[in-house]
């Protein structure tokens, strides 16, 4: 039986949520119906591959919310497999300049893999995300060709890297871009830690706020990541991180928020179950 629940802060309440959810599922299924079934699992052009992957990922999110967890895991597993095949097909010819274009797919596919119970694959995809989101291809390079190219004003790439490093258990021992002067938008490539990278993401989000170019779901993420890191480093109790996760989940106000926030909440609860207890 489908669970009749509604995100707590959803604009328009239950009636709007039910209508939005029904419409979103319909749109995704109609898109899949237009495609040759035999080709769905094969990497194609970037636009087609990402569209198929995003559709499967979204259907996984919607079905999980409705209580159809086995159906959701099947969609997520298909999506993770497709994304991995696509990324690894292109990896030998990938350049530092093009690597950031693959960060969103790698990161979302990592979530799909984790949520379908494939943690080993998830770690592989989080490793790709960590590299691509900072303009690195192999991870063995000393620095990206153009470090500043990954400092988008919505903070997406810095947040993808921070999230991936936390999921991989790497809180220090790497280089990254930081803003040594809070009043300047000039970043430098230095040896840093997870705190420096969260600061970088926050600086990018501040730029985005000035330019009105941010997603609310990303703006709300740094406090959650800081709270989680504090627990992992033994500086705070798990209760504080749990409160931060509840606040993050309660910030879902529309369908765009839901599609971005809900899978992250699910992933964090599973990956850090000792921290995010009920």
C-alpha positions as MATLAB code, in Angstrom:
seq = 'XXXXXXXXXXXXXXXXXXXXXXXXXXXXXXXXXXXXXXXXXXXXXXXXXXXXXXXXXXXXXXXXXXXXXXXXXXXXXXXXXXXXXXXXXXXXXXXXXXXXXXXXXXXXXXXXXXXXXXXXXXXXXXXXXXXXXXXXXXXXXXXXXXXXXXXXXXXXXXXXXXXXXXXXXXXXXXXXXXXXXXXXXXXXXXXXXXXXXXXXXXXXXXXXXXXXXXXXXXXXXXXXXXXXXXXXXXXXXXXXXXXXXXXXXXXXXXXXXXXXXXXXXXXXXXXXXXXXXX';
ca = [
       0.000    0.000    0.000;
       1.324    3.414   -0.973;
       2.179    5.650    1.936;
       0.036    8.790    1.858;
       2.584   11.204    3.245;
       3.562   14.707    2.269;
       6.841   16.625    2.773;
       6.224   18.782    5.846;
       6.969   22.167    4.278;
       5.631   21.519    0.781;
       4.042   24.634   -0.707;
       0.375   23.995   -1.386;
       0.119   21.109    1.056;
      -1.277   17.640    0.372;
      -3.415   18.558   -2.642;
      -0.525   20.221   -4.479;
       1.891   17.425   -3.543;
      -0.402   14.671   -4.817;
      -0.940   16.527   -8.099;
       2.769   17.275   -8.545;
       3.797   13.714   -7.769;
       1.254   12.210  -10.148;
       2.277   14.577  -12.926;
       6.001   13.980  -12.367;
       5.619   10.203  -12.539;
       3.474   10.492  -15.664;
       6.052   12.667  -17.425;
       8.888   10.258  -16.645;
       6.965    7.211  -17.823;
       5.827    8.950  -20.997;
       9.438    9.759  -21.819;
      10.513    6.140  -21.391;
       7.627    5.020  -23.586;
       9.037    7.030  -26.501;
      12.364    5.169  -26.455;
      13.290    1.799  -28.026;
      13.366   -0.584  -25.064;
      16.354   -2.541  -26.397;
      18.560    0.584  -26.308;
      17.736    1.881  -22.823;
      20.651    0.265  -21.025;
      23.318    1.247  -23.553;
      25.344    4.481  -23.344;
      24.426    6.895  -26.100;
      24.950   10.615  -26.595;
      25.408   12.704  -23.427;
      21.926   14.204  -23.698;
      20.156   10.890  -24.261;
      22.176    8.956  -21.695;
      21.687   11.546  -18.986;
      17.980   11.846  -19.799;
      17.427    8.096  -19.485;
      19.481    7.957  -16.313;
      17.668   10.930  -14.775;
      14.308    9.361  -15.595;
      15.216    6.078  -13.919;
      16.673    7.892  -10.932;
      13.565   10.051  -10.527;
      11.236    7.053  -10.796;
      13.311    5.377   -8.097;
      12.883    8.399   -5.844;
       9.129    8.614   -6.436;
       8.547    4.882   -5.941;
      10.606    4.782   -2.763;
       8.598    7.646   -1.287;
       5.411    5.730   -2.069;
       6.682    2.628   -0.302;
       7.577    0.639   -3.440;
      11.143    0.051   -2.326;
      11.930   -2.976   -4.497;
      10.731   -1.143   -7.592;
      12.819    1.861   -6.573;
      15.966   -0.219   -6.124;
      15.476   -1.761   -9.572;
      15.275    1.672  -11.195;
      18.323    2.883   -9.270;
      20.335   -0.231  -10.153;
      19.550    0.230  -13.860;
      20.556    3.874  -13.678;
      23.818    3.219  -11.863;
      24.782    0.542  -14.390;
      24.039    2.810  -17.351;
      25.960    5.744  -15.855;
      28.975    3.603  -15.009;
      29.114    2.202  -18.544;
      28.849    5.690  -20.021;
      31.505    7.235  -17.779;
      33.971    4.382  -18.202;
      33.448    4.360  -21.973;
      34.484    8.010  -22.131;
      37.119    7.936  -19.385;
      40.167    7.079  -21.580;
      39.645   10.206  -23.693;
      38.517   12.505  -20.892;
      40.409   15.761  -20.322;
      40.657   18.045  -17.324;
      38.555   20.652  -19.104;
      35.744   18.179  -19.830;
      35.822   16.248  -16.556;
      33.461   18.609  -14.648;
      30.769   17.888  -17.242;
      30.587   14.341  -15.861;
      30.422   15.281  -12.177;
      26.636   15.523  -11.872;
      26.103   12.154  -13.552;
      28.801   10.445  -11.472;
      27.522   11.861   -8.196;
      23.863   11.061   -8.851;
      24.806    7.603  -10.109;
      26.773    7.069   -6.894;
      23.599    7.814   -4.946;
      21.676    5.415   -7.192;
      24.226    2.671   -6.629;
      24.204    3.169   -2.869;
      20.418    3.279   -2.678;
      20.169    0.053   -4.686;
      22.509   -1.707   -2.240;
      25.680   -1.558   -4.363;
      28.036    0.206   -1.982;
      31.205   -0.930   -3.767;
      29.975    0.576   -7.039;
      28.833    3.657   -5.148;
      32.354    4.196   -3.835;
      33.755    3.869   -7.352;
      31.300    6.466   -8.607;
      31.915    8.770   -5.644;
      35.635    8.518   -6.472;
      34.894    9.603  -10.042;
      32.752   12.440   -8.715;
      35.467   13.648   -6.363;
      37.955   13.851   -9.223;
      35.695   15.209  -11.926;
      34.200   17.911   -9.697;
      37.646   19.419   -9.190;
      38.805   19.066  -12.793;
      40.939   15.947  -12.326;
      40.687   12.837  -14.483;
      42.897   10.191  -12.857;
      43.455   11.754   -9.449;
      47.200   11.482   -9.940;
      47.579   14.937  -11.487;
      49.178   17.634   -9.361;
      46.455   20.110  -10.234;
      43.684   20.637  -12.785;
      44.481   22.557  -15.951;
      42.086   25.345  -14.970;
      41.264   25.137  -11.245;
      38.875   28.071  -11.308;
      36.650   26.388  -13.884;
      35.011   24.288  -11.162;
      33.971   27.227   -8.987;
      30.442   27.589  -10.281;
      28.323   30.268   -8.687;
      25.688   27.760   -7.585;
      28.257   25.837   -5.562;
      27.322   22.543   -7.193;
      30.776   21.202   -8.061;
      32.383   22.106   -4.698;
      29.463   20.480   -2.881;
      29.682   17.343   -5.027;
      33.343   17.041   -4.068;
      32.739   17.643   -0.363;
      29.904   15.137   -0.241;
      31.922   12.517   -2.106;
      34.972   12.918    0.130;
      32.827   12.546    3.235;
      31.199    9.419    1.809;
      34.650    8.031    1.025;
      35.863    8.788    4.551;
      38.537   11.248    3.398;
      38.474   14.350    5.560;
      42.048   15.537    4.943;
      45.194   14.877    2.930;
      44.271   16.460   -0.399;
      44.579   19.673   -2.390;
      41.744   21.953   -3.319;
      40.631   25.475   -4.047;
      40.045   27.801   -1.116;
      39.365   31.507   -0.720;
      42.036   32.825    1.686;
      40.413   36.253    1.673;
      36.711   36.217    2.492;
      36.252   39.575    0.788;
      37.743   38.362   -2.505;
      36.503   35.896   -5.122;
      40.064   34.849   -5.988;
      40.701   31.217   -5.032;
      44.051   29.418   -4.691;
      44.999   25.747   -5.132;
      46.547   24.558   -1.852;
      46.742   21.602    0.477;
      43.588   21.711    2.577;
      41.010   19.579    4.367;
      37.260   19.046    4.346;
      36.692   22.246    6.334;
      38.511   24.288    3.700;
      36.426   22.713    0.935;
      33.152   23.348    2.758;
      34.284   26.954    3.086;
      34.880   27.012   -0.670;
      31.358   25.724   -1.318;
      29.919   28.336    1.029;
      31.870   31.100   -0.723;
      30.514   29.954   -4.097;
      26.999   29.923   -2.680;
      27.520   33.462   -1.386;
      28.455   34.502   -4.923;
      25.346   32.734   -6.177;
      23.149   34.573   -3.697;
      24.522   37.874   -4.952;
      23.732   36.808   -8.502;
      20.469   35.014   -7.598;
      21.754   31.794   -9.151;
      21.483   29.188   -6.409;
      19.322   26.188   -5.689;
      17.815   26.310   -2.228;
      18.636   22.623   -1.699;
      22.351   23.320   -2.139;
      22.259   26.419    0.046;
      20.892   24.308    2.897;
      23.508   21.561    2.598;
      26.701   23.065    4.166;
      25.274   23.211    7.722;
      24.322   19.542    7.447;
      27.767   18.545    6.151;
      29.511   20.580    8.854;
      27.408   18.888   11.528;
      28.196   15.435   10.123;
      31.923   16.162    9.926;
      31.903   17.396   13.528;
      30.475   14.045   14.613;
      32.908   12.038   12.485;
      35.789   13.989   14.035;
      34.462   13.415   17.542;
      33.775   17.086   18.266;
      29.977   16.939   18.497;
      27.299   14.459   19.494;
      25.297   12.537   16.919;
      22.213   14.355   18.159;
      23.364   17.597   16.532;
      23.899   15.941   13.160;
      20.528   14.241   13.417;
      18.874   17.613   14.056;
      20.655   19.046   11.015;
      19.400   16.193    8.827;
      15.826   16.672   10.046;
      16.087   20.390    9.269;
      17.422   19.597    5.805;
      14.629   17.146    5.045;
      12.002   19.570    6.320;
      13.267   22.199    3.866;
      11.573   20.430    0.928;
       9.241   23.088   -0.439;
       8.637   22.016   -4.029;
       9.227   19.097   -6.403;
      12.694   20.317   -7.372;
      13.694   20.337   -3.697;
      12.211   16.884   -3.223;
      14.127   15.315   -6.094;
      17.403   16.768   -4.796;
      16.980   16.428   -1.040;
      15.135   13.150   -0.469;
      17.762   10.823   -2.048;
      20.543   12.584   -0.115;
      18.630   12.054    3.125;
      18.183    8.367    2.305;
      21.855    7.961    1.447;
      23.131    9.666    4.590;
      20.808    7.684    6.837;
      22.076    4.421    5.343;
      25.760    5.337    5.064;
      25.992    6.857    8.559;
      23.364    4.849   10.377;
      25.158    5.195   13.719;
      25.007    8.980   13.397;
      21.532    9.501   11.966;
      19.496    7.379   14.311;
      15.752    7.813   14.589;
];
